Amino acid sequence: MKHTDIIKKMTIEEKAAILSGKNVWQSRNIDRLGIPSIFCADGPHGIRKQAREGDHLGLNASLPSTCFPTAASISNSWDMDLCREIGEALGEEASALDVNVLLGPGLNIKRSPLCGRNFEYFSEDPYLSGKLAAAYIKGIQSQGVYACPKHFAVNSQELRRMAMNSVVDERTLREIYLEGFEIAVKEGGARSIMTSYNEVNGVYANENEHLLKDILRGEWGFDGIVITDWGGSNDHVKGVAAGSNLEMPSPGLHSARELIEAVENGSLSMEALETNVDDLLEAVLDLTGSRENKGKSYDKEGHHKLAQKAEEESIVLLKNEDELLPLKPRCKVALIGDFAFTPRYQGAGSSLVNPIRVENMEEMIKAYPLHVAGCARGYSRGGKTDVTLRDEALKLAAQADVVLYCFGLDEISESEGMDRIHMGIPQNQISLLTALSEVNPNVVGILSAGSAIEMPWQECCKSLLHGYLGGEAGPSAMLRVITGEVNPSGRLSETYPLRYEDTPAYRYFPGAERCSQYREGIYVGYRYYDTVKVKVQYPFGYGLSYTTFSYKNLEVLENEVRFTLTNTGRADGKEVVQLYVGGPKGRIFRPEKELKGFKKVFLKAGESKVISIPFDDKTFRYWNRLTNRFEVEGGVYSIFIGANVADIRLLQTVTREGTTEDWPYKAETLKSYYTGRISQVPEKEFETLLGHPVPEGKWSGDLSINDALCQMYYAKSPLARLVWRILTGLKNKSEEKGKPDLNLLFIYNMPFRGIAKMTGGAVSMDMAEGMVLAVNGHFFRGMRRIIGGYFANAKANRAYEKKLSGK
């Protein structure tokens, strides 16, 4: 241990207490020994430090900070240097606000387009996600702040996220859901990591020794701190035993009392307790040891410009018929759409940033060389048809040469705490688009959305630009692309299917009742579409430019590929070159091809460059479940160089020697996986892949402390069912208003144990157990336990606080 001298001076009460937060955002300080607290804050795309003392869920108003484009936007840049630059800015702002741990970036895989939190995540591909996250992490940590990638692991849905078991086979776990975290830890050097709410194969992530001990600390060599998601601790004793260092937010002192009892009865060793304390002390002292060197200010205007640059690099040109874009100077345009007046620039939830300055297109367009015929809202943001707004927009569109139509997903469509129920854009926006295209065929669609959408209406747009959720400076970035000041270079980091029914997890998402079965296995996103030849709207890696590029002279060397890239058009521009590898058609099932490298390259018109992309330890590997390690299948590999997964420009093969002696699969027992046709995997075949039976996921009998409040429709108590109806009614009303009630959504999906973990010690686990008794029809027994638990908890807390204060 590194801090034996301090730990020897600590009482067992201090050792146990320091492993839980003292309030919503801070770890516990021990003044007697000069141990300060550290401050955590949300921050995937901007610092969200609450202005005053944190509320019980940590979701209320925060101090102003730069709102950068969300991860779903930035991932379309495919630019690691840009990500590091953004990370540095985030770290600088965190340091100025005395934030020690920045809770991000988000690394969960976009398994389904319907996950409500996809706007916070990078990609459907783990390699791209990991590389970009590693760059963010390096930037953040260069400023003396810890990054905290999240949510570790296999968290791909918001519905009942705190009461859901992700059932996934080991190979899919390793190759898809952990690879991004592996890169973030090994290459990014992440000093902290946040565990997810859900169970992974029947064990909560925060107490999952396979995840935390075997993989994170054992195989990857992680020596930082593990922090729970807020309210994500299930059994604190098991969490500490697995190597989880900090339970957040403040659960009060009941958790500490549980640790002491576990040490006394031998279910937790003193060594395990002290090892966790030692790791946490290392982080606390590292983060607080050089406070005098931390910045107290930052260049707000410079960061706003960086937010603009970030969005410029990330905007994707999806369509450009007749080279309508870029618009010519003095082109007469009609600016239409509510998003032009009130931009949709970030998602809802714990990542919600209070921006320093938000641009809107209606104001910013005045500074660009366009003749603006007028601006009209056109539609109601809430989805209701408004004839007056519609007629005003159509009249304006008829007077212009080009219509700039701003539309997309509204706030209620994408939020932490709830998943989408379809992939459509509100119908009133699409009805207006159809009418606009009939009045004026020159429609430039300008999309705002944090995740993939269906586009049956795309023929109504002659040109189509996707800005995703572009941050506070998104309008300037978009206008610079529209007018040609910037050549678009964004490329999609996720596939756009023709319809939701085509997606690989369609029949498996969201998880039913208690279990989310990952039956599609490794065939996530393009890995499925490309293998089975499912037609899509726009493929992974896709994006247009105002210039063109040619690829020639591919060489496949021992440790890298080389080829010549030429800008064959009239404009300077950037191309994202992509390396895909296809494995042998042999004894291991695998996708047609997988991303194994990429590079963003700037070329002047007519310029050529020799591009090299190195191979790394992930280029040829697969996970062998029999030998429990990554191996190489011997044989012939295809090396693809392309502009996207469906636009391959160069192809060669290379032979690699294998390491496999024990083959993990038999093709005849896994036919769905060997063909890639995984849309309807039989249960028996999934069990063969898992290596064990599919766990029972249905509710039966009484509710438990790990069931969510939204599940009280199963309750035996009429009062509990009434509470469920009230909560459901309030949730539905908030959704009808078009703005999610984040606190309500959190409570609605919270398990009973979460009440004990999120109330600062006012409610103990004994009291939560009493609530469950009452819900299950044992009202008087439950109330006795709640009331008795209240007084017992208050008394025990006072006694514990007295010991901590040394009185």
N, C-alpha and C positions, 0 to 999 in steps of 0.2 A: 504494500500500500504506500501511496505517496505522502499521505498526511497522518501518519501514525501518531505523531506528537499531538496533534489536535484531537484526534479521535480518542486517545487515552484520557484526555481531560473531559470528554463529553459524558454526561449521564446517559443512561439507557433511554430516559424520557426525551432527551435532546436528540439522540440518534434516531429515534422513531419519529419524532415530530418533524424533523427537517426534511423527511421524504414526502411530505405533503405541503401544498401551498398554504400561505397564511391568509391570502385573499384571492380575488378573482384572477389577478395577473402576476402576483409576486410569490417567490419562494419565501420560506420562513428564515428570518435572521435570528442569530443567537448572539446578542450583544455582549454577554458575559465573556465570550471567547473571541469577540471581534469578527464574527462571521456575518457578513452583510447578506442582504437578499438580492436576487436578480429579478429583472422585470421582463416579462414576455409580452409580445403584442402580435396580433394578426398582421400579415403582411405579404401575401403572395404577389400583389401588384401595387402596393402602397401601404404606408404605415397606418395602422388603425389603433392608436393609443387613445383610450377614453379620456375625456376632458377632466372629469372628476373621479371620485372613487367608483370603481367598477360596479355595475349592477350585477344581480345574481347570475345572469346568463352572459354578461359581457357583450351585449349587443347594442347598447345605446350609443349616443352621439360621441364622436371622437374628434381629436385635434386635427386641424387642416394639414394635409400632406399631398405630395404629388400623386395623382392617380395615373399610373402607367397602363397601357393596354393589358388585358388579362392574359394569362398563359395560353389560352386557346387562340388568342390573336398572335402573340409573339412567336408561338411555335410555327406559324406560317412563314416567318422570316428565315427559318433554318440557319440562323446566324449566331454562332456561339460567341463571337466577339461582341456582338450587340447585347447578348444576354449577360455577359460579364459586366458590360458597361452599365446596364440597368441595375444589376446586382450591387455594383459599387455605389450607385446613387441611392438605392434602398438602404444600404448599410450606413451611408453618410447621414441620411435623414433619421434612421433609427438611433444612431449615436447622438445626434443633436437633440433628440427627444428622450434621451436616457433609457432607451430600450436596449436590453442585453441580448434577447433571443427573439429572432424574427420567425414567426410560425409559417414557414413556407420554404420553397415552392411546393405546389401540389403535384403529386406524381402518379396518381391513380390512372389506370388505363381506361380509355373510353370504350368499354365493352359494348355498350348500347348507346345509340344517340339520345335516348330518353333520360339518361341520368341527369338529374336536376342540377348537378354541380359540375358538369362537363366544362363550363366556361372557365373554371379554375384549373383545369388539367391540360396538359400539353397535347397528347396525341393518343391514337389507337396503337401506336408503335412504341415498344419499350426502349429501343435503341435511341430513337430520336428524342424521346422524353428524357432519358437519362443524360444524354450529352448536353442538352440545353439546360437541364436542372443543375448539372455539375458546374456549368459556366455561371449561372446565377449564384450558386453557393460560393464559388471562389470569389466573386465580386463582393457579396455581402460580408464574408468573413475577412476580407482584406481591410475592412473598416473596424475591426475589433468587436464585431457582433457575430453571434452564432446564427447560422441558418438552421432551420428545423424542417427538413423535407417530411411530407405527410401524404397520406395516412397509411401507415405500415401495418397491414397490407390487405389486398384483395377486397377493397371497399369500392364497389362499382354501382351502388344504388343508394338513394336517400331514404326510400320507404323503409320504415322500421329498422333503420341502420344500427340502432343500439340493441336490437333483439333479433339479429339475423345471423345465420350460420352460412358462411361461404364454403361450399363443398367443391373442392377442386383437386385434380390429380397432381402429383408431385412435379411431373414434367411441365405442365402448364403453369404451375406456380412458379417454377424456376425461370422458364424461358419468357413468359409473358408478364406476370404480375410482380416479380421481384427484380428483373434485370435492370429496370430504370433505377431502383433504389441501390442496387449493387454498384452501378456506375456513379451515382451520386455520392456514395460512401467512399469507394475506392479512388475515383478520379477527382471528385469534387472535394473530398476531405471533410464531409459534413461532420460537425462537432456535436450535433444533437439530432434526434429523430423522434417523430410523433407516431404513436401507435393508433390504430383505427378502433372504431367502436365495436365492430363485428367480431364474431367467432370465425376462426379459420380451421376448418375441419374439426369442429366441435370444441375448440378451446379458444377463449377470448384472446385477441391479438396481444393485449397487454400482459397476459400471463402465459403466453405460448412459448414454451422453452425451445421448441423447434425453430421458431422464428428468431427469438431474441438471443438465445444461447448458442444453438448449433450453427445458425446461418449468420446472423448479424455480427455477433462478437467472435464466434469461432472461425467460420470460413472467410468472412470479409475483414476481420481484424478491427472492427469498430471499437474505439476506446472512449467515445463520448458519452453523453447522457441520453437516456430514453425518457420521454415525457408522455404522459397519457394525453389523449384528446380530452377536451373539457367535459368532465363527467364520464369519461370512458373507462374508469377503473371499475372492475367487477369485484374481484377478491384481492385486496391490497397485499395480503400476505403472499399469495401466489404470484402476484406481480413482482414483488421484491425478490422472491426466490428465483424468478426468471430473469432478473436483471433490469427491471424497470425502476428508474431512479426518482422520478418526481410525479406525484399524483396531483393533477390539477382539475378544477380550481381548488378552493379550500373546502375539504370535506369536514372541517372541524378536527377534533382530537380523537374521535372514535376510531379512525383508521390507525392512529398511533397506538392507541390502547390495544388494538388487535395485534399489532406487531410485537408489542411487549409480551402479551399473553402467549403468542406463538413461540417466542424465544424461550419463555419460561416452561412451556409444555413440550418443547423439543421439536415442534413441527417446522420451525425456522431456525437455522443456525445463526449464532452471533456473527460468524464469519461472513455469511451472506448479507446480513444487515450492515455490517461495517464496510464491506466491499462497495455496496451501493452508496453509502454515505461518503466514502472516499472518492468515488467517481463524481458525485455531486459537488463535493468540496473543491475538487480540481477545476470544475467548470466555474463555480462561483468565484473562486480566487483569481482565476484566469481572466474572467470577464470584468471583475471590479478592481483588479490590481493596477490598472493604468488609466483610471478615470480622468486624471488631469490632462491626458493626451487626447481625449475625445473632443470632437468638434461640437460647438454649440450653435453653429449656424451652417447654412448651405445656400448655394446659388439657386434660388427658387425659379428665376427666369431660365437659367441654364437647364434645370431639370424639366421645366415645361418644354423647352426645345428638344430635350432628349426624348420626352414622351412623344413629341411630334415625329421625330426621326424614327422611333421604334415602330410607330404605326405606318409610316411611309414604307418601311422595309417589309411590312407584314400584310399590306393590302393585296388581295388576290384578284386579278383580272380573269374572270371566268368566261367571258364572252365579248367579242368585239366585231360584229358584222360590219362589213363595208368600211372598216377602220374609222368608225364613228369617233372613237377616242384616239388621241387627245383632241379636245374641242379646239377649234380655231379661235384666235383672238376676236373679240366682239361678237362672238356667236350669241344669238338671242335665246336665252334659256328661261324656262319656267321651273322654279324650285318648288316642289310639292312634297308634302308628307309631314306629319306631326313630328317625326324624328328630326327634321330639319330645324325645328324650333326648340324642341326639348330632346336632346340626343340620348340615345340608349348607349351608354359608354362603359358600363360595368354590370356585373351580376349582383344578386341580392344574397345576403347572408353575413357570415362572420368576416368576410373579406371586404365588406362595403366600406369604401374609403370616402372620407370627407375631403373633396378635392380643393386645392388652393384656388384654381380658376378653371371653369369649364367653358369651353368654346361651344358655339352652335353655328350651324351652317348658314342660317339666315343672316347672321351678322357678319360672319367671316367672308362670305362670297362677295361682299362689297369691295374687298381689297384685291380681287382677281380680275383679269382682263376679259370679263364676260359682260354682255348686255343682259341685265336681269329684267325680264318682262314683268315679273312679280313673284310673290311667294304665297302659297296657300297650304293650309293644313291638310285638307282633303279628306281626312278620316278621323274618327274618334279613336283615341288610343285604347279605350276600354273595350273596343270590339263592336260597339253598337253602330248601326247604320245612321248616318247623318246626311240627309238629302241636301241640305244647304251647303255643307262643307264640300260634298261631292260635286255639286253643280258649279261652285266657285272654281274648283280645281280644273274641271273639264273646260270651262270657258277660258281659263288662263292657258291651258295646254294648247288650245287651238291657235293661240296668238304667237306661239314660240317656234323656233326652229328645232329645239331639243328640249325634252322634258328630263329634268333630274328628279328622280322619284326616290325618296328616302323611306324605307319600310323595313319590317323585320319582326322579330319576336319581342313581345312586350314584357314588362317586368314580372308579371305573374307566371310567365312561361318558364323562367329559369331562376331557380332559387335553391339555396341550401335548405334541406328539410323536406323537399318534395320533388318527385320525378315528373317529367312530362308524360302526358297520356297519348300524345300523337306527335307527328313530325311536321304538322302544318303551321303556316303563318295565319293569323286571324283573318277570317274570310272577308271582312269589310275592306281590308287592305288589298286583297287579291281582286275583289270585284272592281275596286277603283283602278287597279293596274290594267285590268282587261279593258275597261272603258277608256282609259288614257291612250292605250295603244291603238284603239279604233279612231280616236280623234287626231293623234299624232304618232306616226310609226317610229319616230326617233326617240325612243325612251331609253335613258340610261338608268338602270336599276342600281340603287346604292343600299346594300344590305347591312343590317345590324343584327347580329345573333351570335350567341356564344357556343353553339353546337350545330350539328348537321340538320338540315331541313329538307323536306320534299320540295321539288320544283316543277310541278306539272305546268306551271304558268310561265316558265322561262322563255318560251317563244314570244311572249309579249314584250320582252326586252331586247333591243338591238345590241346593247352593251350591258354588261353586268359586272359590277364591282362589289367585292365582299370585304368589309372592314372589320368583321367580327365585332368585338367590344373594344373600341379603339382608345379608351382612356380620355383624359381631359383635353388633349390637343388633337383628337381624331379628325374634326372637321377641316382644320388646316391641312393635315396630311392628305385627306381625301381630295380636297380641291387642288392641291399641287399635282396629284396624279391625274385628275380630270383635265387639267390645263396643260399637261405635258412637262411641267417643271421637274417631275419625278417620273421615271420609267418604272411601272409596277414590277416587283420582283418576288412577291409572296407566292408561296406554293402550299397547297392544302396539306395539312398534317393529319387529315382524316378523310375517309371516303364519303362521298355523297351518293347514297343509293337512290334508285328511282322511287322506291316506296319502302315503308317501314317493314312490310312483310318479307322483304328480301334480306333483311339483316340476319347475321348468323345466330344471334341470341334471341331472335323473335319469340320462340316458344318457351324460352327459359327465363326471360326477364319481364318484370322483376320477380324475385324469388317468391314463391307461394308460402304463406304462413311463416314457418320458422326457418326454412332452408332456401338458399339460392344455389341451385345446381348449375355448375359451369360445364354443361354437357358439350358445348361446342369445342372445348379443349383449347388447343393452340390456334384454332382457326378464327382469330379475331380480326375484324376489319378487312383490309385488303388481302390478308392471308387466306381468307375464305373466298372473296369475290374473284380473286385472280386465279385461285386453284380450280374452282368449279366453273369458271367462265360465266359468272353472273354479270349481266349488263348493268352498268352503273351510270349515274348522271355525270359525275366527275370523279376520276380516280384519285387515289392517294398520290400526293406529290405534284398534282396538276396545277398549272397556272400559266397565263399568257403574258406576253411582253409587247412593247411597241417596237421591238426588234426581233431578229431571228438568230439562231445559233446552229452551227454544224459540229458534229463529233467525228473525229477520224483517228486512225493509227493506234488502236488499242494494243498495249503490251501488258501481259500478265506476268509479273516477276514473282520472286519467291515471297516477298513481304509487302508488295504493293501492286497497284495497277497504275498505268500511265496512258494518257491519250491527249490528243490535241483538240482544244475547243476554240472555235472561231466565231466572232460576231459577224454574221453575214448580212446584217441589216443596215439601216441608215442612221440608227440612233445608238448612243452609248447605253449600256444596260448590264444587268446582272442576271446570271443563270445559276440555278441550283442544280448541280450535277449529282446524280444519285447512283450509288453502287448497291446492286442487289446480287444475292448469291442463291442459286438453286442447288440443292443437294442431289446425291445419287438417287436414282429410282430403284432403291434396293430394299433393305430389310427394316429401315426406319421410316415411318410415315412422317411427312413434313409438307409444308406449303410449297407451292410452285416456286416462289422466291421470297426472300426476306431482305429488308434493308440492313446493310452492314457497313455503310459509310456514306458521307455526303460532304459537299463543300459548296459554299456560295462564292461565285467568281464574278468580278467586275471586268468588263472588256469594253474598250472604246469601239466605235463602229469600224469594222474591218480588221480589228486586232485579233491575234491568235496567241494562245498560251498553252504550254504543256502542263497538264493537270495531273497531280499524283494523289492517290487516296490509299492510305496504308491499310493493310490487314491488321487485325488485333486478335486478342484471345477469344473474341466472340464470333469471328468470321465463319468458322466451320464447325462449331461445337453443337452438341445436343445433350440433353440430360438423360442419363441412363439410370432408370429407377432401380435396376438390379444391383449395380455397383455403387449407386449413390454418389455419382460424380459426373461432371461434364466429360464427354468423350468425343472422338471424331470417328465418323463412319468412313471407312476407306472407299475410294472410288472416284468417279469423274464428277466434278462440280462445274456448273455453269456460272460464268461471271458476266453479269449484265450491267451495262452502263446506260442510263436513260435519263430523260427529262421528267418522267414520272413512271409509276409502276407499270403503266400500260403503253408507254411510249419508249421502247428500248431502241437505242441508237447503235450500240456496239455489243457484240457478244463473242466470247471465247470460252474455252473450257480449260480446266486445270485438274490434274490428278493429285489426290492427297492420300497419304498412307493413313490407315485407320488405327485406332487404339482399342476397338471393341472386340472382346472375346466372348462375353456373355450378352446375348441378344435379348432385349427386354420384351419384345412383342412377337405375337403370332398373327399374321395378317388375317387368317380365317376367323379369328375371334374379335377383330376390330375393323370390320369392313367399312363402317362409316368414316373412320379416321384415315384409313388408307386411301379412300377415294376423295376425302374432303367433304363429302355430302353429309354434313352434320346437323341439318335442320330438324331431323327427327331421330335422334339417337335412342335406341331401345334401352330400357333401364338395365337389362342384363349386360349389354355392351359397355355402358357407362361404369357399371360395377367392375367389369374386367379392367377397364382403364384405371379406375381408382385403386383396385387391388383389395377392395373391401365392399360390403353392402352399402347402398345409399342409406344414410341415416333417416329415421322417421322424422318428418317435419310437420306433422299435423298437431294441432292443439287438441288435447283431450283432458277432461277432468278439470281440476282447479288451475287458475292462473298462478304464476310463480313470481318471485321478486325480479326476475329477468324478463318478464313480459311487459310490453309497452302499454301506456295508458290508453292508446287508441284501440287496444284489444279488449277493453272492458265491455264491449258488446257481448263477450262470452261470460261476463260476470254473473254469478248467482244472485248477487245483491241488487235489488231494484234501484237502490240509491246510486250504486256504481254505474249502472246502465244509464240512469238519468244524467249523471256527470258526463258520461261518454257522449250522450246526445247533445248536451250543451256545448261541449268542446267541439264536436263535429259541426254543429250549427255555426259557432263563431268562426271556425276555420273556413267553412263554405262562404260565409258573408265576406270575409277578408278577400277571398279569391274572386268573388263577384265584383268587388271594388277595383280589381286589377292590380292590387299591391299586396304582396305577401306579408302577413304578420309573423315576423321571424320568431318572436318570443313564443307565440302560440304554437307555431309549427314545431319548435323545439320541445315544448311541453307535451304536445300531442304524441310525438314519437319517443318520448322518454320512458324507459322502464322504471318500475317502482324503486329499484336500487338507486337510480339517478337522483331521486328526491333526496336521498341521504348524502349523495356525493356533491350536490349542487346548492346546498343551503347553508354553507358556512358553519356547520356544526349544530344548527338548530334542530335538525332531524338526524337521528341515529339509524343504523341499520336495523336495530331492534324495533324502532318505531315504524320503519318501512315494512318490516315483516308483519307488524300489527295491521298496517293498511291492507296488506294482501289477505290476511285473515278476514278482515271486514268485507272486502270485495268478494271473497269466496263464500259469503253468506254467514260467517261467524261474527256477526256485528259486535256483540257484547264482549266476546273474547278479544276481538281485534281492538276495540276501544280501550279495554283494560290494558292491553299491551302498549298501545300508543300513549295513553296517559301515564302509565307507570314508567314507560321508557323515557318520556319527556323529563320527568323529575330525576330519574336515575342518570340520564345523560347530562342534564344541567349540573348536577352535583359532581359527577365524574369530571366534567370539563373544568369546573372551578378548582377541583383538587389538582388536576393536571397543570393548569395555568399557574397555580401556586408553586408547584415544583419547578416549572420552567423559569419562573421569576426569581427562584432561590429564596423565597420567603418561607 
